[in-house]
Amino acid sequence: MSLYLGIHEGLLRYFTLEVNFVTTPEETSELEIKRAEREAQRAEQETQREER
């Protein structure tokens, strides 16, 4: 994987050749937490539907 340095929103970031920035460990963690929260909401909604 070829990485390049660039500025994104005032921060020095790594980018791929396709101009996608590489997430930091903190961003990756935040994304995983949000994904888990969405999955929990989906599961709760499914449970509520089944109870009706």
Secondary structure, DSSP 8 states (H G I E B T S, - for coil): --EEEEEETTEEEEEETTS-B---HHHHHHHHHHHHHHHHHHHHHHHHHHH-
